[in-house]
Amino acid sequence: MDKYSVYEESGVKEYWIIMPEEKFLEAFLLVQGKYQRAGIFLEGEAISPFLFPEVTLDLQEIFCIPTP
């Protein structure tokens, strides 16, 4: 069983898949026990968790890899 299924079965209300190489985030919301895609967000966009709308994350900052 994969994480997606375990989280869905356990009732995790929001699930994000972050693809750092491709620089996008895919968000899912639990609706009536099943995940539904809430959106795909790209580098340069901002996202707020659906459960915590007062929090805003800048994906540009998340995907930025500092150079040593």
mmCIF file of the N, C-alpha and C atoms, coordinates in Angstrom:
data_MODEL
# 
_entry.id   MODEL 
# 
loop_
_atom_site.group_PDB 
_atom_site.id 
_atom_site.type_symbol 
_atom_site.label_atom_id 
_atom_site.label_alt_id 
_atom_site.label_comp_id 
_atom_site.label_asym_id 
_atom_site.label_entity_id 
_atom_site.label_seq_id 
_atom_site.pdbx_PDB_ins_code 
_atom_site.Cartn_x 
_atom_site.Cartn_y 
_atom_site.Cartn_z 
_atom_site.occupancy 
_atom_site.B_iso_or_equiv 
_atom_site.pdbx_formal_charge 
_atom_site.auth_seq_id 
_atom_site.auth_comp_id 
_atom_site.auth_asym_id 
_atom_site.auth_atom_id 
_atom_site.pdbx_PDB_model_num 
ATOM 1   N N  . MET A 1 1  ? 0.851   -1.178 0.000   1.00 0.00 ? 1  MET A N  1 
ATOM 2   C CA . MET A 1 1  ? 0.000   0.000  0.000   1.00 0.00 ? 1  MET A CA 1 
ATOM 3   C C  . MET A 1 1  ? 0.899   1.245  0.000   1.00 0.00 ? 1  MET A C  1 
ATOM 4   N N  . ASP A 1 2  ? 0.586   2.209  -0.826  1.00 0.00 ? 2  ASP A N  1 
ATOM 5   C CA . ASP A 1 2  ? 1.397   3.428  -0.909  1.00 0.00 ? 2  ASP A CA 1 
ATOM 6   C C  . ASP A 1 2  ? 0.911   4.493  0.079   1.00 0.00 ? 2  ASP A C  1 
ATOM 7   N N  . LYS A 1 3  ? 1.730   5.536  0.263   1.00 0.00 ? 3  LYS A N  1 
ATOM 8   C CA . LYS A 1 3  ? 1.399   6.605  1.218   1.00 0.00 ? 3  LYS A CA 1 
ATOM 9   C C  . LYS A 1 3  ? 0.053   7.253  0.896   1.00 0.00 ? 3  LYS A C  1 
ATOM 10  N N  . TYR A 1 4  ? -0.178  7.499  -0.374  1.00 0.00 ? 4  TYR A N  1 
ATOM 11  C CA . TYR A 1 4  ? -1.428  8.138  -0.806  1.00 0.00 ? 4  TYR A CA 1 
ATOM 12  C C  . TYR A 1 4  ? -2.623  7.367  -0.247  1.00 0.00 ? 4  TYR A C  1 
ATOM 13  N N  . SER A 1 5  ? -2.626  6.052  -0.430  1.00 0.00 ? 5  SER A N  1 
ATOM 14  C CA . SER A 1 5  ? -3.738  5.212  0.039   1.00 0.00 ? 5  SER A CA 1 
ATOM 15  C C  . SER A 1 5  ? -3.818  5.161  1.551   1.00 0.00 ? 5  SER A C  1 
ATOM 16  N N  . VAL A 1 6  ? -2.660  5.069  2.208   1.00 0.00 ? 6  VAL A N  1 
ATOM 17  C CA . VAL A 1 6  ? -2.634  5.032  3.671   1.00 0.00 ? 6  VAL A CA 1 
ATOM 18  C C  . VAL A 1 6  ? -3.183  6.335  4.236   1.00 0.00 ? 6  VAL A C  1 
ATOM 19  N N  . TYR A 1 7  ? -2.749  7.475  3.683   1.00 0.00 ? 7  TYR A N  1 
ATOM 20  C CA . TYR A 1 7  ? -3.236  8.777  4.155   1.00 0.00 ? 7  TYR A CA 1 
ATOM 21  C C  . TYR A 1 7  ? -4.730  8.922  3.906   1.00 0.00 ? 7  TYR A C  1 
ATOM 22  N N  . GLU A 1 8  ? -5.170  8.502  2.740   1.00 0.00 ? 8  GLU A N  1 
ATOM 23  C CA . GLU A 1 8  ? -6.589  8.589  2.408   1.00 0.00 ? 8  GLU A CA 1 
ATOM 24  C C  . GLU A 1 8  ? -7.406  7.743  3.376   1.00 0.00 ? 8  GLU A C  1 
ATOM 25  N N  . GLU A 1 9  ? -6.968  6.521  3.590   1.00 0.00 ? 9  GLU A N  1 
ATOM 26  C CA . GLU A 1 9  ? -7.671  5.606  4.481   1.00 0.00 ? 9  GLU A CA 1 
ATOM 27  C C  . GLU A 1 9  ? -7.658  6.093  5.936   1.00 0.00 ? 9  GLU A C  1 
ATOM 28  N N  . SER A 1 10 ? -6.579  6.786  6.311   1.00 0.00 ? 10 SER A N  1 
ATOM 29  C CA . SER A 1 10 ? -6.435  7.285  7.684   1.00 0.00 ? 10 SER A CA 1 
ATOM 30  C C  . SER A 1 10 ? -7.168  8.604  7.920   1.00 0.00 ? 10 SER A C  1 
ATOM 31  N N  . GLY A 1 11 ? -7.658  9.216  6.857   1.00 0.00 ? 11 GLY A N  1 
ATOM 32  C CA . GLY A 1 11 ? -8.425  10.451 6.999   1.00 0.00 ? 11 GLY A CA 1 
ATOM 33  C C  . GLY A 1 11 ? -7.601  11.727 7.006   1.00 0.00 ? 11 GLY A C  1 
ATOM 34  N N  . VAL A 1 12 ? -6.376  11.666 6.458   1.00 0.00 ? 12 VAL A N  1 
ATOM 35  C CA . VAL A 1 12 ? -5.557  12.878 6.349   1.00 0.00 ? 12 VAL A CA 1 
ATOM 36  C C  . VAL A 1 12 ? -6.283  13.825 5.391   1.00 0.00 ? 12 VAL A C  1 
ATOM 37  N N  . LYS A 1 13 ? -6.624  15.003 5.874   1.00 0.00 ? 13 LYS A N  1 
ATOM 38  C CA . LYS A 1 13 ? -7.524  15.877 5.122   1.00 0.00 ? 13 LYS A CA 1 
ATOM 39  C C  . LYS A 1 13 ? -6.903  16.581 3.929   1.00 0.00 ? 13 LYS A C  1 
ATOM 40  N N  . GLU A 1 14 ? -5.602  16.756 3.957   1.00 0.00 ? 14 GLU A N  1 
ATOM 41  C CA . GLU A 1 14 ? -4.932  17.444 2.852   1.00 0.00 ? 14 GLU A CA 1 
ATOM 42  C C  . GLU A 1 14 ? -3.594  16.767 2.605   1.00 0.00 ? 14 GLU A C  1 
ATOM 43  N N  . TYR A 1 15 ? -3.263  16.564 1.342   1.00 0.00 ? 15 TYR A N  1 
ATOM 44  C CA . TYR A 1 15 ? -2.063  15.827 0.969   1.00 0.00 ? 15 TYR A CA 1 
ATOM 45  C C  . TYR A 1 15 ? -1.401  16.545 -0.188  1.00 0.00 ? 15 TYR A C  1 
ATOM 46  N N  . TRP A 1 16 ? -0.122  16.837 -0.039  1.00 0.00 ? 16 TRP A N  1 
ATOM 47  C CA . TRP A 1 16 ? 0.621   17.512 -1.102  1.00 0.00 ? 16 TRP A CA 1 
ATOM 48  C C  . TRP A 1 16 ? 1.718   16.593 -1.617  1.00 0.00 ? 16 TRP A C  1 
ATOM 49  N N  . ILE A 1 17 ? 1.891   16.599 -2.912  1.00 0.00 ? 17 ILE A N  1 
ATOM 50  C CA . ILE A 1 17 ? 3.033   15.934 -3.539  1.00 0.00 ? 17 ILE A CA 1 
ATOM 51  C C  . ILE A 1 17 ? 3.890   17.041 -4.134  1.00 0.00 ? 17 ILE A C  1 
ATOM 52  N N  . ILE A 1 18 ? 5.128   17.119 -3.677  1.00 0.00 ? 18 ILE A N  1 
ATOM 53  C CA . ILE A 1 18 ? 6.044   18.145 -4.160  1.00 0.00 ? 18 ILE A CA 1 
ATOM 54  C C  . ILE A 1 18 ? 7.070   17.494 -5.064  1.00 0.00 ? 18 ILE A C  1 
ATOM 55  N N  . MET A 1 19 ? 7.178   18.012 -6.267  1.00 0.00 ? 19 MET A N  1 
ATOM 56  C CA . MET A 1 19 ? 8.115   17.491 -7.263  1.00 0.00 ? 19 MET A CA 1 
ATOM 57  C C  . MET A 1 19 ? 9.230   18.528 -7.446  1.00 0.00 ? 19 MET A C  1 
ATOM 58  N N  . PRO A 1 20 ? 10.334  18.404 -6.699  1.00 0.00 ? 20 PRO A N  1 
ATOM 59  C CA . PRO A 1 20 ? 11.368  19.440 -6.729  1.00 0.00 ? 20 PRO A CA 1 
ATOM 60  C C  . PRO A 1 20 ? 12.077  19.573 -8.076  1.00 0.00 ? 20 PRO A C  1 
ATOM 61  N N  . GLU A 1 21 ? 12.308  18.483 -8.761  1.00 0.00 ? 21 GLU A N  1 
ATOM 62  C CA . GLU A 1 21 ? 12.988  18.561 -10.063 1.00 0.00 ? 21 GLU A CA 1 
ATOM 63  C C  . GLU A 1 21 ? 12.108  19.255 -11.104 1.00 0.00 ? 21 GLU A C  1 
ATOM 64  N N  . GLU A 1 22 ? 10.819  18.928 -11.091 1.00 0.00 ? 22 GLU A N  1 
ATOM 65  C CA . GLU A 1 22 ? 9.877   19.503 -12.052 1.00 0.00 ? 22 GLU A CA 1 
ATOM 66  C C  . GLU A 1 22 ? 9.342   20.855 -11.594 1.00 0.00 ? 22 GLU A C  1 
ATOM 67  N N  . LYS A 1 23 ? 9.558   21.174 -10.320 1.00 0.00 ? 23 LYS A N  1 
ATOM 68  C CA . LYS A 1 23 ? 9.168   22.443 -9.703  1.00 0.00 ? 23 LYS A CA 1 
ATOM 69  C C  . LYS A 1 23 ? 7.659   22.692 -9.762  1.00 0.00 ? 23 LYS A C  1 
ATOM 70  N N  . PHE A 1 24 ? 6.920   21.698 -9.244  1.00 0.00 ? 24 PHE A N  1 
ATOM 71  C CA . PHE A 1 24 ? 5.491   21.898 -9.052  1.00 0.00 ? 24 PHE A CA 1 
ATOM 72  C C  . PHE A 1 24 ? 5.017   21.145 -7.824  1.00 0.00 ? 24 PHE A C  1 
ATOM 73  N N  . LEU A 1 25 ? 3.873   21.568 -7.331  1.00 0.00 ? 25 LEU A N  1 
ATOM 74  C CA . LEU A 1 25 ? 3.239   20.967 -6.172  1.00 0.00 ? 25 LEU A CA 1 
ATOM 75  C C  . LEU A 1 25 ? 1.829   20.580 -6.585  1.00 0.00 ? 25 LEU A C  1 
ATOM 76  N N  . GLU A 1 26 ? 1.426   19.369 -6.250  1.00 0.00 ? 26 GLU A N  1 
ATOM 77  C CA . GLU A 1 26 ? 0.073   18.902 -6.535  1.00 0.00 ? 26 GLU A CA 1 
ATOM 78  C C  . GLU A 1 26 ? -0.635  18.714 -5.194  1.00 0.00 ? 26 GLU A C  1 
ATOM 79  N N  . ALA A 1 27 ? -1.778  19.355 -5.026  1.00 0.00 ? 27 ALA A N  1 
ATOM 80  C CA . ALA A 1 27 ? -2.515  19.316 -3.765  1.00 0.00 ? 27 ALA A CA 1 
ATOM 81  C C  . ALA A 1 27 ? -3.793  18.496 -3.930  1.00 0.00 ? 27 ALA A C  1 
ATOM 82  N N  . PHE A 1 28 ? -4.087  17.715 -2.889  1.00 0.00 ? 28 PHE A N  1 
ATOM 83  C CA . PHE A 1 28 ? -5.297  16.897 -2.851  1.00 0.00 ? 28 PHE A CA 1 
ATOM 84  C C  . PHE A 1 28 ? -6.042  17.178 -1.554  1.00 0.00 ? 28 PHE A C  1 
ATOM 85  N N  . LEU A 1 29 ? -7.372  17.169 -1.625  1.00 0.00 ? 29 LEU A N  1 
ATOM 86  C CA . LEU A 1 29 ? -8.225  17.321 -0.450  1.00 0.00 ? 29 LEU A CA 1 
ATOM 87  C C  . LEU A 1 29 ? -9.087  16.079 -0.297  1.00 0.00 ? 29 LEU A C  1 
ATOM 88  N N  . LEU A 1 30 ? -9.280  15.669 0.944   1.00 0.00 ? 30 LEU A N  1 
ATOM 89  C CA . LEU A 1 30 ? -10.126 14.520 1.227   1.00 0.00 ? 30 LEU A CA 1 
ATOM 90  C C  . LEU A 1 30 ? -11.588 14.966 1.222   1.00 0.00 ? 30 LEU A C  1 
ATOM 91  N N  . VAL A 1 31 ? -12.371 14.383 0.324   1.00 0.00 ? 31 VAL A N  1 
ATOM 92  C CA . VAL A 1 31 ? -13.791 14.713 0.196   1.00 0.00 ? 31 VAL A CA 1 
ATOM 93  C C  . VAL A 1 31 ? -14.563 13.403 0.240   1.00 0.00 ? 31 VAL A C  1 
ATOM 94  N N  . GLN A 1 32 ? -15.380 13.255 1.262   1.00 0.00 ? 32 GLN A N  1 
ATOM 95  C CA . GLN A 1 32 ? -16.182 12.040 1.451   1.00 0.00 ? 32 GLN A CA 1 
ATOM 96  C C  . GLN A 1 32 ? -15.312 10.783 1.393   1.00 0.00 ? 32 GLN A C  1 
ATOM 97  N N  . GLY A 1 33 ? -14.143 10.844 2.049   1.00 0.00 ? 33 GLY A N  1 
ATOM 98  C CA . GLY A 1 33 ? -13.276 9.677  2.175   1.00 0.00 ? 33 GLY A CA 1 
ATOM 99  C C  . GLY A 1 33 ? -12.365 9.400  0.997   1.00 0.00 ? 33 GLY A C  1 
ATOM 100 N N  . LYS A 1 34 ? -12.410 10.225 -0.038  1.00 0.00 ? 34 LYS A N  1 
ATOM 101 C CA . LYS A 1 34 ? -11.566 10.030 -1.226  1.00 0.00 ? 34 LYS A CA 1 
ATOM 102 C C  . LYS A 1 34 ? -10.854 11.334 -1.568  1.00 0.00 ? 34 LYS A C  1 
ATOM 103 N N  . TYR A 1 35 ? -9.608  11.208 -2.010  1.00 0.00 ? 35 TYR A N  1 
ATOM 104 C CA . TYR A 1 35 ? -8.870  12.400 -2.411  1.00 0.00 ? 35 TYR A CA 1 
ATOM 105 C C  . TYR A 1 35 ? -9.348  12.913 -3.762  1.00 0.00 ? 35 TYR A C  1 
ATOM 106 N N  . GLN A 1 36 ? -9.469  14.222 -3.822  1.00 0.00 ? 36 GLN A N  1 
ATOM 107 C CA . GLN A 1 36 ? -9.760  14.911 -5.077  1.00 0.00 ? 36 GLN A CA 1 
ATOM 108 C C  . GLN A 1 36 ? -8.668  15.940 -5.287  1.00 0.00 ? 36 GLN A C  1 
ATOM 109 N N  . ARG A 1 37 ? -8.191  16.045 -6.523  1.00 0.00 ? 37 ARG A N  1 
ATOM 110 C CA . ARG A 1 37 ? -7.137  17.017 -6.823  1.00 0.00 ? 37 ARG A CA 1 
ATOM 111 C C  . ARG A 1 37 ? -7.679  18.423 -6.621  1.00 0.00 ? 37 ARG A C  1 
ATOM 112 N N  . ALA A 1 38 ? -6.965  19.176 -5.806  1.00 0.00 ? 38 ALA A N  1 
ATOM 113 C CA . ALA A 1 38 ? -7.355  20.562 -5.528  1.00 0.00 ? 38 ALA A CA 1 
ATOM 114 C C  . ALA A 1 38 ? -6.638  21.529 -6.454  1.00 0.00 ? 38 ALA A C  1 
ATOM 115 N N  . GLY A 1 39 ? -5.530  21.083 -7.049  1.00 0.00 ? 39 GLY A N  1 
ATOM 116 C CA . GLY A 1 39 ? -4.820  21.941 -7.970  1.00 0.00 ? 39 GLY A CA 1 
ATOM 117 C C  . GLY A 1 39 ? -3.362  21.570 -8.116  1.00 0.00 ? 39 GLY A C  1 
ATOM 118 N N  . ILE A 1 40 ? -2.775  22.116 -9.159  1.00 0.00 ? 40 ILE A N  1 
ATOM 119 C CA . ILE A 1 40 ? -1.345  21.991 -9.408  1.00 0.00 ? 40 ILE A CA 1 
ATOM 120 C C  . ILE A 1 40 ? -0.787  23.404 -9.364  1.00 0.00 ? 40 ILE A C  1 
ATOM 121 N N  . PHE A 1 41 ? 0.267   23.580 -8.594  1.00 0.00 ? 41 PHE A N  1 
ATOM 122 C CA . PHE A 1 41 ? 0.847   24.896 -8.377  1.00 0.00 ? 41 PHE A CA 1 
ATOM 123 C C  . PHE A 1 41 ? 2.299   24.880 -8.827  1.00 0.00 ? 41 PHE A C  1 
ATOM 124 N N  . LEU A 1 42 ? 2.706   25.917 -9.523  1.00 0.00 ? 42 LEU A N  1 
ATOM 125 C CA . LEU A 1 42 ? 4.020   25.977 -10.147 1.00 0.00 ? 42 LEU A CA 1 
ATOM 126 C C  . LEU A 1 42 ? 4.948   26.934 -9.420  1.00 0.00 ? 42 LEU A C  1 
ATOM 127 N N  . GLU A 1 43 ? 6.243   26.757 -9.686  1.00 0.00 ? 43 GLU A N  1 
ATOM 128 C CA . GLU A 1 43 ? 7.254   27.672 -9.168  1.00 0.00 ? 43 GLU A CA 1 
ATOM 129 C C  . GLU A 1 43 ? 6.838   29.101 -9.522  1.00 0.00 ? 43 GLU A C  1 
ATOM 130 N N  . GLY A 1 44 ? 6.962   30.017 -8.572  1.00 0.00 ? 44 GLY A N  1 
ATOM 131 C CA . GLY A 1 44 ? 6.561   31.402 -8.802  1.00 0.00 ? 44 GLY A CA 1 
ATOM 132 C C  . GLY A 1 44 ? 5.168   31.705 -8.296  1.00 0.00 ? 44 GLY A C  1 
ATOM 133 N N  . GLU A 1 45 ? 4.383   30.675 -8.009  1.00 0.00 ? 45 GLU A N  1 
ATOM 134 C CA . GLU A 1 45 ? 3.047   30.885 -7.455  1.00 0.00 ? 45 GLU A CA 1 
ATOM 135 C C  . GLU A 1 45 ? 3.118   30.788 -5.932  1.00 0.00 ? 45 GLU A C  1 
ATOM 136 N N  . ALA A 1 46 ? 2.066   31.211 -5.293  1.00 0.00 ? 46 ALA A N  1 
ATOM 137 C CA . ALA A 1 46 ? 1.935   31.074 -3.843  1.00 0.00 ? 46 ALA A CA 1 
ATOM 138 C C  . ALA A 1 46 ? 0.759   30.144 -3.573  1.00 0.00 ? 46 ALA A C  1 
ATOM 139 N N  . ILE A 1 47 ? 0.850   29.414 -2.469  1.00 0.00 ? 47 ILE A N  1 
ATOM 140 C CA . ILE A 1 47 ? -0.227  28.499 -2.093  1.00 0.00 ? 47 ILE A CA 1 
ATOM 141 C C  . ILE A 1 47 ? -0.493  28.643 -0.605  1.00 0.00 ? 47 ILE A C  1 
ATOM 142 N N  . SER A 1 48 ? -1.747  28.493 -0.245  1.00 0.00 ? 48 SER A N  1 
ATOM 143 C CA . SER A 1 48 ? -2.148  28.442 1.157   1.00 0.00 ? 48 SER A CA 1 
ATOM 144 C C  . SER A 1 48 ? -2.761  27.069 1.388   1.00 0.00 ? 48 SER A C  1 
ATOM 145 N N  . PRO A 1 49 ? -2.357  26.410 2.463   1.00 0.00 ? 49 PRO A N  1 
ATOM 146 C CA . PRO A 1 49 ? -3.023  25.140 2.769   1.00 0.00 ? 49 PRO A CA 1 
ATOM 147 C C  . PRO A 1 49 ? -4.521  25.393 2.927   1.00 0.00 ? 49 PRO A C  1 
ATOM 148 N N  . PHE A 1 50 ? -5.321  24.510 2.381   1.00 0.00 ? 50 PHE A N  1 
ATOM 149 C CA . PHE A 1 50 ? -6.766  24.705 2.439   1.00 0.00 ? 50 PHE A CA 1 
ATOM 150 C C  . PHE A 1 50 ? -7.261  24.674 3.888   1.00 0.00 ? 50 PHE A C  1 
ATOM 151 N N  . LEU A 1 51 ? -6.553  23.958 4.749   1.00 0.00 ? 51 LEU A N  1 
ATOM 152 C CA . LEU A 1 51 ? -6.942  23.887 6.157   1.00 0.00 ? 51 LEU A CA 1 
ATOM 153 C C  . LEU A 1 51 ? -6.422  25.062 6.978   1.00 0.00 ? 51 LEU A C  1 
ATOM 154 N N  . PHE A 1 52 ? -5.411  25.763 6.458   1.00 0.00 ? 52 PHE A N  1 
ATOM 155 C CA . PHE A 1 52 ? -4.823  26.910 7.149   1.00 0.00 ? 52 PHE A CA 1 
ATOM 156 C C  . PHE A 1 52 ? -4.671  28.069 6.164   1.00 0.00 ? 52 PHE A C  1 
ATOM 157 N N  . PRO A 1 53 ? -5.769  28.687 5.755   1.00 0.00 ? 53 PRO A N  1 
ATOM 158 C CA . PRO A 1 53 ? -5.713  29.717 4.716   1.00 0.00 ? 53 PRO A CA 1 
ATOM 159 C C  . PRO A 1 53 ? -4.927  30.962 5.102   1.00 0.00 ? 53 PRO A C  1 
ATOM 160 N N  . GLU A 1 54 ? -4.667  31.160 6.393   1.00 0.00 ? 54 GLU A N  1 
ATOM 161 C CA . GLU A 1 54 ? -3.901  32.333 6.818   1.00 0.00 ? 54 GLU A CA 1 
ATOM 162 C C  . GLU A 1 54 ? -2.402  32.153 6.571   1.00 0.00 ? 54 GLU A C  1 
ATOM 163 N N  . VAL A 1 55 ? -1.977  30.943 6.248   1.00 0.00 ? 55 VAL A N  1 
ATOM 164 C CA . VAL A 1 55 ? -0.569  30.646 5.953   1.00 0.00 ? 55 VAL A CA 1 
ATOM 165 C C  . VAL A 1 55 ? -0.372  30.699 4.441   1.00 0.00 ? 55 VAL A C  1 
ATOM 166 N N  . THR A 1 56 ? 0.649   31.410 3.993   1.00 0.00 ? 56 THR A N  1 
ATOM 167 C CA . THR A 1 56 ? 0.948   31.478 2.561   1.00 0.00 ? 56 THR A CA 1 
ATOM 168 C C  . THR A 1 56 ? 2.385   31.043 2.332   1.00 0.00 ? 56 THR A C  1 
ATOM 169 N N  . LEU A 1 57 ? 2.564   30.136 1.389   1.00 0.00 ? 57 LEU A N  1 
ATOM 170 C CA . LEU A 1 57 ? 3.892   29.646 1.038   1.00 0.00 ? 57 LEU A CA 1 
ATOM 171 C C  . LEU A 1 57 ? 4.231   30.082 -0.384  1.00 0.00 ? 57 LEU A C  1 
ATOM 172 N N  . ASP A 1 58 ? 5.383   30.685 -0.541  1.00 0.00 ? 58 ASP A N  1 
ATOM 173 C CA . ASP A 1 58 ? 5.867   31.110 -1.850  1.00 0.00 ? 58 ASP A CA 1 
ATOM 174 C C  . ASP A 1 58 ? 6.657   29.952 -2.448  1.00 0.00 ? 58 ASP A C  1 
ATOM 175 N N  . LEU A 1 59 ? 6.150   29.368 -3.509  1.00 0.00 ? 59 LEU A N  1 
ATOM 176 C CA . LEU A 1 59 ? 6.814   28.210 -4.099  1.00 0.00 ? 59 LEU A CA 1 
ATOM 177 C C  . LEU A 1 59 ? 8.176   28.556 -4.687  1.00 0.00 ? 59 LEU A C  1 
ATOM 178 N N  . GLN A 1 60 ? 8.388   29.790 -5.049  1.00 0.00 ? 60 GLN A N  1 
ATOM 179 C CA . GLN A 1 60 ? 9.706   30.212 -5.535  1.00 0.00 ? 60 GLN A CA 1 
ATOM 180 C C  . GLN A 1 60 ? 10.750  29.953 -4.445  1.00 0.00 ? 60 GLN A C  1 
ATOM 181 N N  . GLU A 1 61 ? 10.394  30.251 -3.205  1.00 0.00 ? 61 GLU A N  1 
ATOM 182 C CA . GLU A 1 61 ? 11.318  30.029 -2.092  1.00 0.00 ? 61 GLU A CA 1 
ATOM 183 C C  . GLU A 1 61 ? 11.495  28.546 -1.799  1.00 0.00 ? 61 GLU A C  1 
ATOM 184 N N  . ILE A 1 62 ? 10.432  27.780 -1.936  1.00 0.00 ? 62 ILE A N  1 
ATOM 185 C CA . ILE A 1 62 ? 10.518  26.340 -1.668  1.00 0.00 ? 62 ILE A CA 1 
ATOM 186 C C  . ILE A 1 62 ? 11.399  25.649 -2.698  1.00 0.00 ? 62 ILE A C  1 
ATOM 187 N N  . PHE A 1 63 ? 11.286  26.028 -3.962  1.00 0.00 ? 63 PHE A N  1 
ATOM 188 C CA . PHE A 1 63 ? 12.032  25.356 -5.013  1.00 0.00 ? 63 PHE A CA 1 
ATOM 189 C C  . PHE A 1 63 ? 13.428  25.927 -5.223  1.00 0.00 ? 63 PHE A C  1 
ATOM 190 N N  . CYS A 1 64 ? 13.749  27.027 -4.589  1.00 0.00 ? 64 CYS A N  1 
ATOM 191 C CA . CYS A 1 64 ? 15.059  27.630 -4.719  1.00 0.00 ? 64 CYS A CA 1 
ATOM 192 C C  . CYS A 1 64 ? 16.086  26.789 -3.959  1.00 0.00 ? 64 CYS A C  1 
ATOM 193 N N  . ILE A 1 65 ? 17.091  26.341 -4.646  1.00 0.00 ? 65 ILE A N  1 
ATOM 194 C CA . ILE A 1 65 ? 18.152  25.558 -4.007  1.00 0.00 ? 65 ILE A CA 1 
ATOM 195 C C  . ILE A 1 65 ? 19.365  26.469 -3.896  1.00 0.00 ? 65 ILE A C  1 
ATOM 196 N N  . PRO A 1 66 ? 19.755  26.797 -2.658  1.00 0.00 ? 66 PRO A N  1 
ATOM 197 C CA . PRO A 1 66 ? 20.896  27.713 -2.502  1.00 0.00 ? 66 PRO A CA 1 
ATOM 198 C C  . PRO A 1 66 ? 22.194  27.064 -2.982  1.00 0.00 ? 66 PRO A C  1 
ATOM 199 N N  . THR A 1 67 ? 23.027  27.875 -3.553  1.00 0.00 ? 67 THR A N  1 
ATOM 200 C CA . THR A 1 67 ? 24.333  27.381 -3.998  1.00 0.00 ? 67 THR A CA 1 
ATOM 201 C C  . THR A 1 67 ? 25.319  27.468 -2.840  1.00 0.00 ? 67 THR A C  1 
ATOM 202 N N  . PRO A 1 68 ? 26.201  26.470 -2.730  1.00 0.00 ? 68 PRO A N  1 
ATOM 203 C CA . PRO A 1 68 ? 27.166  26.481 -1.612  1.00 0.00 ? 68 PRO A CA 1 
ATOM 204 C C  . PRO A 1 68 ? 28.204  27.575 -1.736  1.00 0.00 ? 68 PRO A C  1 
# 
